[in-house]
Amino acid sequence: MPPRIDLHACSLSHHTAQHSLCNALSQLRISGHPPSNALRPLKTSRPSSTSTVAQKRRKHQDPYALAQARARKAANLSRQETLQVERAKTLGDPVRGVTTPFIASLDTGRPPNEQPKEEGDQHLNHFVNPKLLQSSLEQSRRLTTPTYASPDRVKEEKKISDSEIHNIRHANAVEAIRRITNIDNGSAEDRTRVNIQRCIDTFGRHVTDTQLKGRPDAHWQKKKAQAAASTVGIQPGKDGQFRPPATNPPESSDQLAQAPLMERVGPDTGSSEVQIAILTAKIRSLANFLESRRGRKDKVNKRNLRLLVHRRQKLLRYLKKKERGGERFRYLMDTLGLTEGTYKGEISL
């Protein structure tokens, strides 16, 4: 059995130890010597990781730090808006540019200043030709006309009633075909397809070569190259391959100057002007969708819009450098309503 310790004796010894420690500290202070490490109170320190986490928590909970962060964010946003307004004033909108009649017509798929007609519409959906559609309707009318084995025995009233029914059914069929082929009833994909074809027909080299001049030295270089090839007696064919020497080469310089250039085979679908016009049509369609209620939170199409704008910027820079500000480049910029903001500087959306 362990020995018993008197509680009164333990309390007296504890008070005596505290009294002796206090006397020792007071004597050291009087003597002027600092206390040793053995007499200093112990300190408990937390790990550095714990203190870092606590600091982060205090930072997010500190109302003053939160107010400072909100003020910095508001200042950055206001500065970005100011820069965008200044850029739009000086260079124009990098996405839409200036609205021209051709650009406004991209929303409907019809040429500028053309109103939809009930009959004789020249711009139909699904790649339908108006003349072919009219001939097909006439043929279907003839094929569906009621016929009789013995017309003499059929009463006139029966013929009249059958012809009236046939006319009513044919009118209904014509109206249904008209609504199906009307571009106004098509989807956005149908309008985009029609706009692409319009861009090819408007800006293709097979059209603009006869209406617009190229860069200042392009025509002279073509004439010079053709004169050199004709002098040697080599003439390229329609497929671009060189043929044997001509039997009757030109004799004078006037004939060289009047010699026609090589004709283009098929419509132009890959030149820089056509690609820029097609990208502009797609950019406008995508921008209209993103401004609607359904497209406000569409992150994927926002990225697609940024890619299309930057691709058009590269093509515009290349075309300006190649054409050297010629008539073809100015015609493209004026028709599409593009400004310097569409190809100059950094475009951030």
C-alpha positions in Angstrom: 0.0 0.0 0.0 1.6 3.3 -1.1 2.3 5.9 1.6 -0.1 8.7 2.1 1.1 12.3 1.4 -0.3 15.1 3.5 -2.2 17.7 1.3 -1.3 20.5 3.6 2.4 19.7 3.3 2.1 19.7 -0.6 0.5 23.1 -0.6 3.1 24.5 1.7 5.9 23.2 -0.4 4.3 24.6 -3.6 4.0 28.1 -2.0 7.5 27.9 -0.8 8.9 27.0 -4.3 7.0 29.9 -5.8 8.3 32.3 -3.1 11.9 31.2 -3.7 11.5 31.7 -7.5 10.1 35.2 -7.1 13.0 36.1 -4.7 15.6 34.8 -7.2 14.1 36.9 -10.0 13.9 40.0 -7.8 17.6 39.6 -6.8 18.7 39.3 -10.5 16.8 42.4 -11.5 18.4 44.3 -8.6 21.9 43.1 -9.6 21.4 44.1 -13.2 22.0 40.6 -14.7 19.4 39.3 -17.2 17.7 36.1 -16.3 19.0 32.9 -17.8 17.1 30.8 -20.2 16.3 28.3 -17.5 14.2 31.0 -15.8 12.3 32.3 -18.8 8.7 31.1 -19.3 8.1 28.5 -22.0 6.5 29.6 -25.3 4.3 27.4 -27.5 4.5 28.1 -31.3 2.2 26.6 -34.0 3.6 25.2 -37.3 4.1 27.6 -40.2 1.4 25.9 -42.3 -1.2 26.4 -39.7 -0.4 30.0 -39.3 -0.6 30.5 -43.1 -4.0 28.9 -43.3 -5.2 31.0 -40.4 -3.9 34.2 -42.1 -5.8 33.3 -45.3 -9.0 32.7 -43.3 -8.5 36.1 -41.5 -7.9 37.7 -44.9 -11.2 36.5 -46.3 -13.0 37.4 -43.2 -11.5 40.8 -42.8 -14.0 43.4 -44.1 -11.3 45.9 -44.8 -9.4 43.5 -47.0 -12.6 42.5 -48.8 -13.5 46.2 -49.5 -10.0 46.8 -50.9 -10.3 43.8 -53.3 -13.7 45.0 -54.5 -12.3 48.5 -55.1 -9.4 47.1 -57.1 -11.8 45.0 -59.2 -14.1 47.9 -59.9 -11.2 50.1 -60.9 -9.9 47.4 -63.4 -13.3 46.9 -64.9 -13.9 50.6 -65.3 -10.5 51.0 -66.9 -11.3 48.2 -69.4 -14.6 49.8 -70.3 -12.9 53.2 -70.9 -10.2 51.6 -73.1 -12.9 49.7 -75.1 -14.9 53.0 -75.6 -11.7 54.8 -76.7 -10.8 52.0 -79.1 -14.3 51.9 -80.6 -14.2 55.7 -81.2 -10.8 55.6 -82.9 -10.8 52.3 -84.7 -14.4 51.1 -84.6 -16.1 47.9 -83.4 -13.7 44.9 -84.0 -16.7 42.5 -84.3 -19.5 44.2 -86.2 -17.8 47.3 -87.8 -20.2 49.7 -89.5 -23.6 48.5 -90.6 -23.9 48.8 -94.4 -26.8 47.8 -96.7 -25.0 44.6 -97.6 -24.3 43.7 -94.0 -27.9 44.5 -93.0 -29.1 42.2 -95.8 -27.3 39.2 -94.3 -30.0 39.0 -91.6 -32.6 38.2 -94.3 -30.6 36.4 -96.9 -31.8 38.7 -99.6 -30.0 41.4 -101.6 -30.2 45.0 -100.3 -33.4 47.0 -100.9 -35.4 44.0 -102.0 -38.7 43.2 -100.5 -40.1 39.6 -100.4 -42.7 39.0 -103.1 -45.6 36.6 -103.1 -45.0 35.5 -106.6 -41.9 35.4 -108.7 -39.4 35.3 -105.9 -35.9 35.1 -107.3 -34.1 33.9 -104.1 -35.4 30.6 -102.9 -34.2 28.1 -100.3 -32.8 24.6 -100.7 -30.8 25.5 -103.9 -34.0 25.8 -106.0 -33.9 27.6 -109.3 -37.0 29.8 -109.9 -37.3 28.8 -113.6 -36.9 25.2 -112.9 -39.5 25.4 -110.1 -42.0 27.1 -112.4 -41.5 24.5 -115.2 -41.9 21.7 -112.6 -45.2 23.1 -111.4 -46.5 23.4 -114.9 -45.5 19.8 -115.6 -47.2 18.6 -112.4 -50.3 20.5 -113.4 -50.5 18.7 -116.8 -49.8 15.3 -115.2 -52.5 15.7 -112.6 -55.2 16.9 -115.0 -58.1 14.4 -114.9 -58.5 12.3 -118.0 -61.4 10.2 -119.2 -61.5 7.0 -121.2 -64.5 8.1 -123.2 -64.9 11.9 -122.9 -68.1 12.0 -125.1 -70.1 10.0 -122.5 -69.0 12.1 -119.5 -71.3 14.9 -118.6 -70.2 18.5 -118.8 -71.1 19.0 -115.1 -68.8 16.2 -114.1 -65.9 17.7 -116.1 -66.5 21.1 -114.6 -66.6 19.8 -111.1 -63.4 17.7 -111.6 -61.5 20.7 -113.1 -62.5 22.9 -110.2 -61.3 20.3 -107.7 -58.1 20.0 -109.7 -57.5 23.7 -109.7 -58.1 24.0 -106.0 -55.6 21.1 -105.3 -53.0 22.6 -107.6 -53.3 26.0 -105.9 -52.8 24.4 -102.5 -49.7 22.5 -103.8 -48.3 25.7 -105.3 -48.8 27.6 -102.0 -47.1 24.7 -100.1 -44.1 24.7 -102.4 -43.9 28.5 -102.1 -43.8 28.4 -98.3 -41.2 25.6 -98.3 -38.9 27.3 -100.7 -39.3 30.8 -99.1 -36.0 31.9 -97.5 -37.9 33.8 -94.8 -39.2 30.5 -93.5 -35.8 29.0 -93.4 -33.5 28.5 -90.4 -30.3 30.3 -89.6 -28.3 27.6 -91.4 -30.3 28.1 -94.6 -29.6 31.9 -94.5 -25.9 31.3 -93.8 -25.8 29.0 -96.9 -27.5 31.6 -99.0 -25.2 34.3 -97.7 -22.1 32.3 -98.5 -23.2 32.0 -102.1 -24.0 35.7 -102.2 -20.5 36.5 -100.9 -19.0 34.3 -103.7 -21.0 36.0 -106.4 -20.2 39.5 -105.0 -16.5 39.4 -104.1 -15.2 36.5 -106.3 -12.3 37.2 -108.6 -14.4 35.9 -111.5 -16.6 39.0 -111.0 -14.2 41.6 -109.6 -11.5 41.1 -112.2 -13.7 42.7 -114.9 -14.9 45.5 -112.6 -12.0 46.4 -110.3 -8.3 46.9 -110.7 -5.7 45.1 -108.7 -2.7 46.6 -107.0 -0.8 49.2 -109.0 1.9 46.8 -110.3 -0.2 43.6 -110.6 -1.6 44.3 -114.0 1.8 45.2 -115.4 3.4 42.1 -114.1 0.7 39.9 -115.7 1.2 41.6 -119.0 4.9 41.3 -118.8 4.8 37.6 -117.9 2.4 36.9 -120.7 4.5 38.8 -123.2 7.6 36.8 -122.2 5.7 33.5 -122.5 4.3 34.5 -125.9 7.7 35.5 -127.2 9.1 32.1 -126.3 6.1 30.5 -127.9 4.7 28.8 -124.8 1.0 29.3 -124.0 -0.7 27.9 -120.9 -3.9 26.0 -121.5 -7.2 26.1 -119.5 -5.8 23.6 -117.0 -2.7 25.7 -116.5 -0.3 23.3 -118.3 2.2 24.6 -120.9 1.6 23.5 -124.5 4.0 23.2 -127.5 5.0 26.5 -129.2 2.3 28.3 -131.0 2.3 28.1 -134.8 1.5 31.9 -135.3 3.3 33.8 -132.5 2.5 37.6 -132.2 4.6 39.7 -134.4 4.4 43.2 -132.8 4.2 44.7 -129.3 0.7 45.9 -129.9 -0.5 42.4 -130.3 1.3 41.5 -127.1 -0.5 44.3 -125.3 -3.9 43.3 -126.7 -3.5 39.7 -125.9 -6.2 38.5 -123.5 -5.3 37.1 -120.1 -6.0 33.5 -119.2 -9.6 33.0 -118.2 -10.5 31.7 -114.8 -12.2 28.3 -114.7 -15.2 28.2 -112.4 -16.2 30.6 -109.7 -13.7 31.9 -107.2 -14.3 30.4 -103.7 -10.9 30.6 -102.1 -9.5 34.1 -102.5 -8.9 36.3 -99.4 -11.8 38.6 -100.3 -14.3 35.8 -100.4 -13.1 34.2 -97.2 -13.2 37.5 -95.4 -16.8 38.1 -96.6 -17.9 34.6 -95.5 -16.3 35.0 -92.1 -18.1 38.4 -91.7 -21.4 36.7 -92.4 -20.7 34.0 -89.9 -19.5 36.5 -87.3 -22.6 38.6 -87.6 -24.9 35.5 -87.2 -23.0 34.3 -84.2 -22.9 37.8 -82.6 -26.7 38.1 -83.0 -27.2 34.7 -81.3 -24.9 35.6 -78.4 -26.8 38.8 -77.7 -30.1 36.9 -77.5 -31.4 35.4 -74.3 -30.3 31.9 -75.2 -26.7 32.8 -76.0 -25.8 34.9 -73.0 -24.2 31.9 -71.1 -22.9 30.1 -74.1 -19.2 29.9 -73.5 -18.4 27.6 -76.4 -19.8 30.0 -79.0 -18.1 32.9 -77.4 -14.8 31.2 -78.0 -15.8 30.4 -81.5 -16.6 34.0 -82.1 -13.2 35.0 -80.9 -11.5 32.5 -83.2 -13.5 33.8 -86.2 -12.6 37.4 -85.5 -8.9 36.6 -85.1 -8.9 34.5 -88.3 -10.5 37.4 -90.2 -7.9 39.8 -88.7 -5.1 37.7 -90.1 -6.7 37.6 -93.6 -7.3 41.3 -93.6 -3.7 42.0 -92.7 -2.5 39.7 -95.5 -4.8 41.2 -98.0 -3.8 44.8 -97.2 -0.2 43.9 -97.5 -0.7 42.1 -100.8 -3.0 44.6 -102.4 -1.2 47.6 -101.0 -4.4 49.5 -100.3 -5.6 49.0 -103.8 -9.1 49.3 -105.3 -10.1 45.7 -104.5 -9.2 46.2 -100.8 -11.1 49.5 -100.5 -14.2 47.9 -102.2 -14.1 45.1 -99.7 -13.8 47.3 -96.7 -16.5 49.7 -97.8 -19.0 47.0 -98.8 -18.6 45.0 -95.6 -18.3 48.1 -93.3 -15.0 47.0 -91.9 -12.9 49.5 -90.0 -9.3 49.6 -88.8 -10.3 48.1 -85.5 -11.0 44.8 -87.3 -7.3 44.2 -88.2 -5.2 46.7 -86.2 -3.8 46.1 -82.8 -4.9 43.5 -80.3 -8.5 42.4 -80.3 -9.7 41.2 -76.9 -13.3 40.0 -76.5 
